Amino acid sequence: MSTTGATADPLAALGALPGVAESVESVRKAVDRVYGHRIMRRRSNEITSEAALRGARGSAALSGADWALEEVRRRTDFSGDDEARAVGAALRLTAEAGQLLSIWRQSPLRVLARLHLVAAADKADQVGRPRQEGEPVDEPLVELPLPGAEEAHGRLDGLAALVMAGGAAPALVTAAVVHGELLALRPFTTHNGLVARAAERVVLINSGLDPKSVCPAEVGHAELGRAAYVAALDGYVSGTPEGMAAWIAHCGRAVELGARESTAVCEALQRGAA
């Protein structure tokens, strides 16, 4: 992660980049619309469950398993092939994320290790820990240059320190940086994209922006498309103010689209109850 100039709170500095404040405000309005819906007062658990399912489907789509929502809803066995395993991993991560909220601010590296363990769902030596020098990374949809293990470990420690320090940065900025940095580093041998998007979800919930987890950014990322996702990530990796702001705005738009999805679910439930 690169920021514009030295500062005691680099995440807050990113929040001051041109256009970021507008993205933050737009996201807040979109989230408020969902939480203000009359259905949320009576059936918020149903909205949360549906958002989790749709978010998992979106995250899996970005990892190459673009299944129809009803297929994800219907299936019970996710062990058949690579696509099925990706969908299963996304579903497990979405379920696990809510169990790790109390640990995140105290030990983000522990949370990330747990997320990777849940995603991989096996006991291989590489699971649940950052990769070591020379270990290959299976992340074919992210084709950026891969940092060495030593650099990845150092930057991962720096990211954890920023999370634990807190600060005044808006939740969207922190979530976007966590997401972008994990994709840039690919600190695990597998499932980095799924883990990065799950970590973004953890930040959005834990920050209080989306405490009921009803604004699945993964839905928005998938709707915006893989090409736009990769292009925005290129901006993040560039470290330029314009590139960083574009990545944050992209993540903000994804949250807005996730909020719109849950608003549509609320409307459908309301029509059914009428």
Backbone bond lengths (Angstrom), bond angles and torsions (degrees), N, CA, C in turn:
res aa  C-N    CA-C-N  psi(-1)  N-CA   C-N-CA  omega(-1)  CA-C   N-CA-C  phi
1 M - - - 1.460 - - 1.509 109.62 -
2 S 1.314 116.09 136.01 1.463 121.68 178.34 1.514 108.48 -122.64
3 T 1.314 116.38 143.09 1.461 120.44 178.45 1.514 109.24 -128.73
4 T 1.306 115.73 169.25 1.456 120.83 -177.28 1.516 109.76 -89.17
5 G 1.348 116.52 93.15 1.447 120.67 176.41 1.507 112.42 87.32
6 A 1.326 115.94 160.75 1.461 122.13 -179.15 1.520 109.01 -75.96
7 T 1.302 115.37 138.16 1.458 121.14 178.84 1.515 108.60 -157.61
8 A 1.341 115.16 152.19 1.461 119.12 178.68 1.519 111.39 -72.45
9 D 1.311 117.51 -17.90 1.466 121.99 -178.41 1.526 108.67 -133.81
10 P 1.340 117.62 79.90 1.472 119.66 -175.59 1.512 113.20 -62.58
11 L 1.328 118.59 -30.19 1.462 119.60 178.28 1.526 110.71 -66.91
12 A 1.321 116.73 -39.34 1.462 119.81 176.60 1.519 110.40 -64.65
13 A 1.337 116.66 -35.67 1.468 119.92 177.52 1.519 110.50 -62.08
14 L 1.324 117.62 -38.15 1.464 120.34 176.97 1.523 110.85 -64.73
15 G 1.325 116.34 -34.42 1.453 119.89 178.00 1.516 113.26 -63.97
16 A 1.342 116.35 -19.29 1.455 120.69 -179.97 1.528 112.75 -91.09
17 L 1.333 118.32 -1.17 1.455 120.78 179.58 1.522 110.60 -64.81
18 P 1.335 117.68 150.39 1.467 120.44 -179.54 1.527 112.11 -56.45
19 G 1.300 115.90 130.16 1.463 121.69 176.82 1.514 114.88 89.79
20 V 1.332 117.59 -17.67 1.465 119.30 -175.96 1.524 111.16 -70.96
21 A 1.325 117.15 -41.02 1.465 119.41 179.20 1.526 111.02 -59.55
22 E 1.343 116.44 -37.62 1.457 119.87 178.37 1.530 111.05 -65.85
23 S 1.337 116.77 -39.27 1.471 120.31 176.90 1.518 111.01 -63.86
24 V 1.320 116.05 -43.10 1.465 120.71 179.57 1.523 110.47 -60.64
25 E 1.325 117.31 -44.32 1.463 121.30 -179.28 1.522 111.22 -66.94
26 S 1.326 116.80 -40.26 1.463 120.44 179.51 1.522 111.26 -63.94
27 V 1.345 115.99 -39.84 1.461 120.24 177.45 1.523 110.60 -64.44
28 R 1.327 116.51 -44.06 1.464 120.04 -179.52 1.525 111.01 -59.26
29 K 1.319 117.43 -42.08 1.470 120.27 179.63 1.529 111.08 -65.13
30 A 1.342 116.36 -40.77 1.462 119.79 -179.88 1.530 111.14 -64.95
31 V 1.332 115.92 -42.36 1.472 120.03 178.73 1.523 110.53 -65.31
32 D 1.324 116.23 -42.53 1.464 119.79 -179.78 1.524 111.63 -61.03
33 R 1.335 117.14 -35.02 1.462 119.87 179.37 1.524 111.36 -62.67
34 V 1.324 116.70 -40.74 1.466 119.62 177.92 1.519 110.29 -65.71
35 Y 1.321 116.36 -49.68 1.459 119.46 -175.78 1.529 112.39 -67.40
36 G 1.321 116.52 -22.15 1.459 119.88 178.07 1.515 114.17 -86.45
37 H 1.322 117.32 -4.22 1.465 119.83 -178.49 1.528 109.76 -69.79
38 R 1.320 116.06 139.86 1.469 120.10 -175.85 1.533 112.07 -60.96
39 I 1.323 118.52 -31.28 1.464 121.06 179.95 1.528 110.95 -65.65
40 M 1.340 116.87 -31.53 1.465 119.95 -179.83 1.530 111.67 -62.70
41 R 1.295 117.26 -27.21 1.466 119.63 -178.93 1.527 112.11 -72.63
42 R 1.334 116.74 -23.16 1.468 119.71 -174.83 1.525 113.44 -115.39
43 R 1.331 117.13 -24.53 1.463 118.75 -171.36 1.525 111.46 -136.77
44 S 1.328 116.19 37.02 1.465 119.61 -175.53 1.531 112.22 -63.81
45 N 1.334 117.67 -31.13 1.465 119.18 179.27 1.528 111.43 -63.63
46 E 1.328 116.06 -36.60 1.468 119.28 177.47 1.523 111.37 -67.40
47 I 1.322 116.59 -38.77 1.464 120.45 179.05 1.522 109.60 -66.34
48 T 1.325 117.11 -41.46 1.462 120.81 178.34 1.523 111.26 -61.34
49 S 1.323 116.97 -44.80 1.464 120.82 -179.62 1.525 111.44 -63.56
50 E 1.324 116.21 -42.57 1.457 120.22 -179.97 1.526 110.78 -68.05
51 A 1.328 116.99 -38.86 1.468 120.65 177.57 1.524 110.87 -63.66
52 A 1.326 116.78 -37.56 1.463 120.10 178.53 1.519 110.94 -63.64
53 L 1.312 116.73 -44.18 1.464 121.03 179.75 1.530 110.57 -63.35
54 R 1.318 116.06 -46.39 1.468 119.72 -178.35 1.522 111.43 -69.12
55 G 1.322 116.41 -35.01 1.456 119.27 176.59 1.517 111.93 -65.29
56 A 1.321 116.96 -42.39 1.465 120.67 177.93 1.516 110.75 -62.83
57 R 1.330 116.57 -41.73 1.467 119.84 177.72 1.532 111.09 -60.39
58 G 1.337 116.25 -42.70 1.458 120.29 179.60 1.513 112.84 -65.04
59 S 1.322 116.80 -42.13 1.463 119.88 179.84 1.521 110.86 -65.29
60 A 1.323 116.64 -41.95 1.463 120.47 178.28 1.525 110.80 -62.83
61 A 1.336 116.84 -37.95 1.467 120.26 179.30 1.516 111.11 -60.27
62 L 1.329 116.79 -39.61 1.460 120.23 179.04 1.528 112.08 -71.36
63 S 1.322 116.51 -16.82 1.465 120.89 175.19 1.519 111.88 -97.94
64 G 1.331 116.68 14.42 1.460 120.60 172.91 1.507 116.05 98.13
65 A 1.339 118.32 3.82 1.468 121.54 -179.68 1.521 108.29 -117.39
66 D 1.332 115.97 78.10 1.460 121.31 -174.13 1.530 109.98 -89.30
67 W 1.315 116.13 78.71 1.457 122.68 -178.85 1.527 110.53 -90.77
68 A 1.325 114.89 151.88 1.458 120.00 171.96 1.528 109.67 -65.31
69 L 1.316 115.57 147.81 1.463 119.98 -178.09 1.522 111.53 -57.08
70 E 1.302 117.20 -42.61 1.466 119.22 -178.04 1.521 111.80 -66.06
71 E 1.315 117.58 -30.12 1.466 119.87 175.79 1.525 110.13 -67.57
72 V 1.313 117.19 -41.55 1.469 120.73 176.35 1.517 110.11 -62.46
73 R 1.314 116.03 -41.37 1.467 120.79 -178.81 1.530 111.73 -66.32
74 R 1.325 115.82 -36.32 1.468 121.49 -173.56 1.518 112.90 -79.36
75 R 1.326 117.03 -37.25 1.462 120.71 -170.14 1.526 112.09 -70.97
76 T 1.315 114.72 146.64 1.467 121.04 174.10 1.520 111.82 -120.51
77 D 1.320 117.10 -19.80 1.464 121.22 -179.59 1.533 108.66 -110.08
78 F 1.326 115.87 119.79 1.458 120.61 -178.55 1.527 111.54 -119.31
79 S 1.303 116.49 33.88 1.468 120.63 -176.16 1.526 113.26 -110.38
80 G 1.336 117.33 1.88 1.454 119.65 -168.59 1.506 115.97 -71.33
81 D 1.339 118.43 -45.51 1.454 121.10 -176.19 1.523 108.27 -151.08
82 D 1.338 116.98 -175.54 1.464 120.47 -175.74 1.527 112.17 -61.48
83 E 1.341 116.97 -40.96 1.460 119.14 179.44 1.526 111.31 -65.01
84 A 1.304 116.49 -45.15 1.465 119.91 179.33 1.521 110.87 -61.58
85 R 1.323 116.36 -40.41 1.470 119.33 179.38 1.530 111.12 -66.78
86 A 1.333 117.34 -35.20 1.467 119.85 177.45 1.525 110.87 -65.31
87 V 1.330 116.80 -42.12 1.461 120.26 178.08 1.527 110.12 -64.52
88 G 1.324 116.87 -43.75 1.453 120.17 178.17 1.512 112.03 -60.93
89 A 1.331 116.56 -41.26 1.467 120.57 178.50 1.522 110.92 -63.33
90 A 1.337 116.78 -42.35 1.463 120.21 179.13 1.520 111.41 -62.70
91 L 1.317 117.00 -41.18 1.467 120.36 178.44 1.526 111.08 -65.05
92 R 1.317 117.14 -42.50 1.470 119.86 179.15 1.525 111.15 -63.95
93 L 1.327 116.70 -40.93 1.461 120.34 -179.25 1.520 111.45 -64.62
94 T 1.315 116.24 -41.71 1.457 119.76 179.63 1.524 110.69 -62.14
95 A 1.309 116.54 -41.01 1.463 120.28 178.21 1.525 111.29 -67.97
96 E 1.322 116.80 -38.84 1.468 121.17 -175.73 1.522 111.89 -73.16
97 A 1.340 117.34 -33.07 1.463 120.67 -174.05 1.521 111.96 -54.25
98 G 1.311 117.06 -41.18 1.455 120.39 -178.71 1.518 114.30 -67.53
99 Q 1.333 116.65 -17.67 1.467 120.56 -179.93 1.525 112.73 -86.76
100 L 1.337 116.60 -7.18 1.467 120.50 -171.01 1.524 112.98 -112.04
101 L 1.314 116.98 6.02 1.460 120.35 -172.93 1.522 112.34 -61.64
102 S 1.328 117.05 -40.98 1.466 119.66 -176.29 1.528 112.22 -70.18
103 I 1.317 117.35 -17.03 1.471 121.32 -177.01 1.525 111.22 -93.73
104 W 1.326 117.47 -24.13 1.456 121.88 -167.98 1.521 113.26 -55.16
105 R 1.321 118.40 -52.53 1.461 120.49 -174.65 1.520 112.64 -69.97
106 Q 1.346 117.16 -25.45 1.460 119.96 179.82 1.533 112.30 -87.81
107 S 1.328 117.03 -32.08 1.461 119.71 -174.82 1.525 110.81 -151.23
108 P 1.334 117.46 71.97 1.465 119.28 -178.56 1.526 113.41 -61.56
109 L 1.321 118.03 -32.77 1.467 119.47 179.81 1.529 110.84 -66.79
110 R 1.306 115.99 -35.09 1.472 119.62 176.48 1.525 110.25 -65.07
111 V 1.330 116.36 -39.98 1.466 120.43 178.31 1.522 110.47 -64.63
112 L 1.325 117.29 -45.18 1.460 120.24 -179.84 1.520 111.38 -62.18
113 A 1.333 116.64 -40.63 1.465 119.95 177.67 1.524 110.51 -62.53
114 R 1.324 116.18 -41.28 1.465 120.13 179.29 1.533 110.90 -65.49
115 L 1.333 116.67 -41.84 1.456 119.88 178.25 1.521 111.21 -60.74
116 H 1.325 116.73 -41.39 1.464 118.66 178.78 1.523 111.13 -66.34
117 L 1.309 116.77 -39.63 1.463 120.94 177.73 1.527 110.42 -60.17
118 V 1.323 116.53 -44.03 1.469 121.36 -179.82 1.526 110.56 -66.43
119 A 1.326 116.63 -41.34 1.464 119.76 -179.21 1.516 111.45 -65.95
120 A 1.323 116.96 -44.43 1.467 120.82 -176.22 1.521 112.21 -72.76
121 A 1.324 116.35 -34.49 1.473 121.90 175.71 1.523 112.60 54.25
122 D 1.311 117.88 38.00 1.462 120.69 171.88 1.528 108.51 -148.39
123 K 1.295 116.47 -179.89 1.461 121.00 -174.19 1.529 111.54 -112.93
124 A 1.306 117.05 25.48 1.457 120.26 178.51 1.528 110.14 -61.76
125 D 1.314 115.73 154.03 1.465 120.95 -175.83 1.525 112.18 -60.62
126 Q 1.340 117.50 -29.05 1.461 120.46 -176.03 1.527 113.49 -82.02
127 V 1.301 118.06 -6.54 1.463 121.75 -172.37 1.523 111.16 -83.26
128 G 1.329 116.01 137.52 1.459 120.89 173.68 1.505 114.87 78.73
129 R 1.324 117.83 16.98 1.467 121.66 176.86 1.524 108.60 -150.53
130 P 1.347 116.88 153.93 1.465 119.07 176.20 1.533 110.84 -62.75
131 R 1.327 115.06 149.86 1.463 120.74 -178.66 1.531 111.05 -64.93
132 Q 1.304 114.85 155.23 1.463 122.37 177.33 1.530 109.63 -103.72
133 E 1.311 115.90 164.21 1.461 120.67 -178.76 1.522 110.32 -55.99
134 G 1.308 115.40 130.64 1.460 120.63 177.33 1.508 114.74 92.01
135 E 1.327 118.40 -13.45 1.461 120.12 178.61 1.533 109.58 -76.80
136 P 1.326 118.07 132.37 1.465 120.43 -179.61 1.516 111.54 -73.86
137 V 1.317 115.51 157.68 1.468 121.81 178.15 1.521 108.49 -117.24
138 D 1.315 116.37 126.48 1.458 122.42 178.09 1.523 108.41 -98.62
139 E 1.327 116.59 88.42 1.461 122.10 178.87 1.531 107.43 -145.24
140 P 1.341 117.40 68.28 1.460 121.19 -168.67 1.523 114.82 -65.26
141 L 1.322 118.39 -21.31 1.457 119.93 -176.91 1.524 113.04 -84.84
142 V 1.324 117.47 -7.67 1.467 122.06 174.01 1.522 106.75 -115.36
143 E 1.326 116.06 108.74 1.456 120.92 -172.08 1.524 113.27 -105.73
144 L 1.307 117.28 19.85 1.459 121.56 177.67 1.524 110.47 -69.84
145 P 1.328 118.01 156.26 1.462 120.15 173.34 1.532 110.69 -54.31
146 L 1.307 116.00 138.14 1.469 121.12 -175.31 1.531 110.24 -94.14
147 P 1.340 118.08 120.20 1.466 119.38 175.53 1.526 111.03 -62.58
148 G 1.314 116.79 149.32 1.455 120.41 174.91 1.518 111.09 -64.33
149 A 1.326 115.70 162.66 1.464 120.22 -176.19 1.528 111.63 -60.65
150 E 1.329 117.40 -40.17 1.462 119.74 -178.37 1.524 111.02 -64.12
151 E 1.337 116.57 -43.73 1.466 119.80 177.15 1.525 110.61 -64.16
152 A 1.335 116.53 -42.48 1.461 120.05 -179.75 1.523 110.95 -60.87
153 H 1.333 117.28 -42.52 1.465 120.53 179.88 1.531 110.43 -63.12
154 G 1.342 116.38 -43.98 1.457 119.75 -178.62 1.519 112.40 -63.84
155 R 1.319 115.74 -43.20 1.463 119.11 -179.61 1.525 111.40 -71.49
156 L 1.322 116.62 -31.93 1.463 120.06 176.27 1.524 110.03 -65.15
157 D 1.326 116.81 -41.34 1.464 120.54 175.84 1.525 110.65 -62.39
158 G 1.343 116.53 -40.22 1.457 119.97 178.83 1.519 112.07 -65.09
159 L 1.320 116.31 -39.33 1.471 120.46 177.40 1.518 110.32 -63.46
160 A 1.322 116.41 -43.91 1.465 120.42 179.10 1.526 110.79 -61.21
161 A 1.331 116.58 -40.33 1.465 120.22 179.40 1.529 111.16 -62.88
162 L 1.331 117.22 -39.67 1.459 120.52 177.91 1.524 111.09 -63.61
163 V 1.321 116.12 -43.08 1.465 120.20 -179.98 1.525 110.28 -63.04
164 M 1.325 116.64 -45.61 1.465 120.08 -176.92 1.528 111.87 -69.44
165 A 1.337 116.73 -28.09 1.467 120.12 -179.51 1.513 112.06 -72.89
166 G 1.327 116.82 -20.91 1.460 119.53 -177.12 1.517 109.81 71.96
167 G 1.310 117.09 -128.80 1.457 119.97 179.90 1.511 111.36 113.35
168 A 1.329 114.07 -174.65 1.462 119.91 -171.57 1.520 113.37 -99.67
169 A 1.313 118.29 5.79 1.465 120.17 -176.70 1.524 110.84 -66.96
170 P 1.336 117.29 142.32 1.464 119.90 174.20 1.529 111.33 -60.74
171 A 1.320 116.19 153.48 1.467 121.10 -178.34 1.518 111.31 -58.08
172 L 1.329 117.33 -39.62 1.461 120.31 -179.52 1.522 111.04 -59.09
173 V 1.314 117.59 -42.10 1.465 121.33 -179.01 1.519 110.34 -64.54
174 T 1.325 117.24 -47.38 1.466 120.07 179.57 1.520 111.23 -61.96
175 A 1.331 116.63 -43.92 1.467 120.29 -179.93 1.520 111.03 -62.37
176 A 1.332 116.97 -42.12 1.460 120.57 -179.60 1.520 111.38 -65.73
177 V 1.323 117.65 -39.74 1.469 120.66 179.70 1.521 110.91 -67.93
178 V 1.319 117.58 -43.84 1.471 120.34 177.57 1.528 109.74 -59.38
179 H 1.309 116.45 -47.75 1.466 121.97 179.91 1.528 110.60 -61.00
180 G 1.328 116.79 -51.01 1.453 120.46 -176.99 1.514 113.49 -65.31
181 E 1.311 116.29 -40.83 1.467 119.22 -178.27 1.524 111.20 -66.48
182 L 1.315 117.45 -39.35 1.467 119.70 179.12 1.527 111.10 -66.89
183 L 1.325 117.24 -37.38 1.458 119.16 176.53 1.523 111.16 -68.39
184 A 1.328 116.65 -39.58 1.461 120.23 179.97 1.526 111.60 -66.28
185 L 1.330 116.62 -40.23 1.470 121.25 -176.60 1.522 113.01 -81.44
186 R 1.350 115.46 -35.09 1.458 119.73 -171.34 1.541 110.18 43.78
187 P 1.342 115.99 64.92 1.463 120.00 -171.32 1.523 114.55 -72.14
188 F 1.324 117.90 -14.58 1.458 121.55 179.99 1.523 110.01 -108.50
189 T 1.297 116.28 163.61 1.465 119.68 -177.85 1.528 112.56 -74.87
190 T 1.323 117.02 -20.62 1.470 122.18 -179.27 1.526 109.58 -147.26
191 H 1.339 116.52 166.78 1.473 124.22 167.40 1.533 114.28 60.15
192 N 1.333 117.65 25.15 1.464 118.93 -178.06 1.523 112.52 -65.21
193 G 1.334 117.75 -39.48 1.454 119.97 179.48 1.521 112.00 -62.99
194 L 1.317 116.23 -45.66 1.461 120.37 178.95 1.531 111.06 -62.33
195 V 1.325 116.51 -42.21 1.467 120.53 179.62 1.527 110.34 -66.51
196 A 1.328 117.49 -41.26 1.465 120.89 -179.64 1.517 111.16 -61.09
197 R 1.326 116.66 -43.37 1.469 119.60 -179.27 1.532 111.21 -71.14
198 A 1.330 117.48 -33.84 1.464 120.18 175.10 1.526 110.51 -66.19
199 A 1.325 116.79 -38.65 1.464 120.59 178.63 1.527 110.88 -66.18
200 E 1.330 116.88 -38.39 1.459 120.05 174.73 1.532 109.71 -58.59
201 R 1.323 116.43 -44.06 1.472 120.90 177.64 1.527 110.72 -58.93
202 V 1.328 117.32 -44.64 1.469 121.23 -179.90 1.528 110.20 -58.33
203 V 1.332 117.23 -44.72 1.465 120.26 -179.11 1.522 111.08 -63.39
204 L 1.318 117.66 -44.53 1.462 121.03 -177.59 1.525 111.64 -63.99
205 I 1.327 116.23 -36.91 1.474 119.62 177.77 1.527 110.09 -73.13
206 N 1.334 115.67 -50.63 1.459 121.72 -172.18 1.523 112.35 -65.82
207 S 1.320 116.61 -27.37 1.466 121.30 -179.10 1.523 112.30 -74.20
208 G 1.328 116.81 -16.86 1.451 120.40 -175.30 1.512 113.81 92.54
209 L 1.339 117.64 -4.76 1.467 119.56 176.92 1.523 110.67 -65.53
210 D 1.321 116.70 -42.42 1.473 122.11 -177.65 1.527 109.04 -135.24
211 P 1.325 117.51 66.25 1.472 120.24 -171.12 1.521 114.64 -63.24
212 K 1.324 117.96 -27.21 1.463 120.61 179.40 1.528 112.19 -93.69
213 S 1.314 117.05 2.12 1.468 122.79 177.33 1.526 111.60 55.87
214 V 1.335 114.89 55.95 1.459 119.56 -179.41 1.530 112.27 -115.50
215 C 1.325 117.18 10.00 1.468 121.40 -179.96 1.536 108.90 -124.69
216 P 1.324 117.41 72.00 1.466 120.65 -171.39 1.531 112.52 -69.35
217 A 1.326 116.22 106.75 1.464 120.48 179.34 1.518 111.35 -61.01
218 E 1.339 117.25 -29.14 1.463 120.16 -179.27 1.526 111.47 -59.18
219 V 1.330 116.33 -34.83 1.471 120.64 176.83 1.524 109.47 -60.75
220 G 1.329 115.69 -46.52 1.446 120.01 -179.23 1.517 113.24 -66.47
221 H 1.331 116.80 -41.25 1.465 119.87 177.87 1.527 110.61 -59.19
222 A 1.324 115.64 -42.47 1.466 119.42 179.69 1.521 110.82 -67.56
223 E 1.329 117.15 -40.42 1.464 120.55 -179.17 1.527 111.29 -66.25
224 L 1.306 117.31 -38.33 1.460 120.51 178.06 1.523 111.96 -68.33
225 G 1.324 116.69 -24.20 1.458 121.02 172.73 1.515 114.05 100.15
226 R 1.320 114.36 153.36 1.455 120.96 -176.22 1.534 111.63 -65.13
227 A 1.338 117.20 -37.96 1.463 119.63 -178.39 1.530 111.16 -63.63
228 A 1.336 116.60 -44.27 1.462 120.48 178.93 1.533 110.71 -66.63
229 Y 1.324 116.04 -36.42 1.470 121.95 178.33 1.528 110.48 -60.67
230 V 1.320 115.77 -49.00 1.464 120.99 -178.73 1.531 110.67 -67.25
231 A 1.335 116.95 -39.88 1.465 119.77 179.00 1.526 111.07 -63.46
232 A 1.335 117.12 -42.71 1.464 120.35 178.26 1.524 110.69 -65.47
233 L 1.325 116.84 -37.55 1.464 120.23 177.88 1.523 110.84 -64.24
234 D 1.317 117.24 -36.80 1.465 120.52 175.18 1.527 110.52 -56.67
235 G 1.337 115.98 -39.01 1.453 120.05 177.69 1.517 111.92 -64.06
236 Y 1.322 115.76 -41.47 1.466 119.28 177.30 1.526 110.81 -61.00
237 V 1.316 116.14 -47.63 1.460 120.89 -176.21 1.530 111.32 -65.72
238 S 1.328 117.20 -28.42 1.462 119.95 178.81 1.523 112.06 -61.97
239 G 1.331 116.20 -29.03 1.456 120.49 -179.83 1.512 114.75 76.08
240 T 1.334 118.12 0.75 1.462 120.39 178.76 1.520 110.05 -76.24
241 P 1.346 117.55 154.32 1.467 118.46 177.20 1.518 112.61 -56.52
242 E 1.343 116.83 -41.10 1.457 120.18 -179.38 1.529 110.95 -65.91
243 G 1.328 116.28 -42.14 1.461 120.25 -179.65 1.512 112.34 -66.22
244 M 1.336 116.24 -42.75 1.466 119.79 178.92 1.526 111.00 -64.53
245 A 1.345 115.71 -43.02 1.463 118.98 179.91 1.526 110.69 -64.04
246 A 1.347 116.47 -37.93 1.465 119.56 179.45 1.526 111.20 -65.31
247 W 1.330 118.00 -38.79 1.462 121.09 177.57 1.529 110.97 -65.18
248 I 1.325 116.24 -44.46 1.471 119.64 179.23 1.522 110.11 -62.56
249 A 1.335 116.93 -41.80 1.462 120.41 178.46 1.525 110.95 -64.07
250 H 1.325 116.69 -38.46 1.466 120.47 178.06 1.531 110.15 -62.65
251 C 1.328 116.44 -44.47 1.468 119.67 178.23 1.525 110.75 -65.00
252 G 1.326 116.38 -36.99 1.462 119.42 176.94 1.514 112.21 -63.35
253 R 1.307 116.33 -42.78 1.465 119.96 177.79 1.527 110.35 -62.66
254 A 1.326 116.89 -37.37 1.463 120.23 178.55 1.528 111.01 -63.08
255 V 1.334 117.62 -41.92 1.467 120.34 176.92 1.526 110.45 -63.59
256 E 1.327 116.81 -41.79 1.465 120.22 178.48 1.531 111.14 -59.97
257 L 1.323 116.72 -42.50 1.461 119.82 179.11 1.525 111.41 -68.08
258 G 1.328 117.10 -34.67 1.459 120.31 174.29 1.513 111.26 -64.35
259 A 1.339 115.89 -39.95 1.466 119.92 176.76 1.521 110.91 -64.88
260 R 1.326 116.31 -40.06 1.466 119.68 177.99 1.522 111.00 -62.55
261 E 1.324 116.76 -38.50 1.460 120.71 178.75 1.524 110.90 -61.10
262 S 1.331 116.27 -44.98 1.461 118.87 -179.26 1.523 111.98 -72.04
263 T 1.326 117.53 -30.30 1.457 119.73 173.23 1.519 110.68 -62.06
264 A 1.334 116.38 -40.29 1.471 120.75 177.20 1.528 110.54 -63.77
265 V 1.327 117.03 -38.11 1.467 120.19 177.13 1.530 109.38 -64.37
266 C 1.324 116.82 -43.53 1.470 120.12 176.86 1.531 111.22 -57.90
267 E 1.327 115.66 -44.14 1.468 119.95 -179.37 1.521 110.37 -63.21
268 A 1.338 117.00 -40.62 1.463 120.08 179.86 1.524 110.88 -64.95
269 L 1.320 117.12 -41.83 1.463 120.62 178.06 1.526 110.88 -65.18
270 Q 1.320 115.79 -37.64 1.461 119.06 179.53 1.517 111.31 -65.65
271 R 1.333 116.61 -41.01 1.456 120.22 177.85 1.527 110.72 -63.04
272 G 1.337 115.81 -38.74 1.447 119.87 179.31 1.506 113.60 -67.77
273 A 1.346 115.07 -29.01 1.477 119.87 -178.96 1.527 111.99 -85.62
274 A 1.333 115.92 -13.75 1.477 119.18 -175.61 1.525 111.78 -72.01
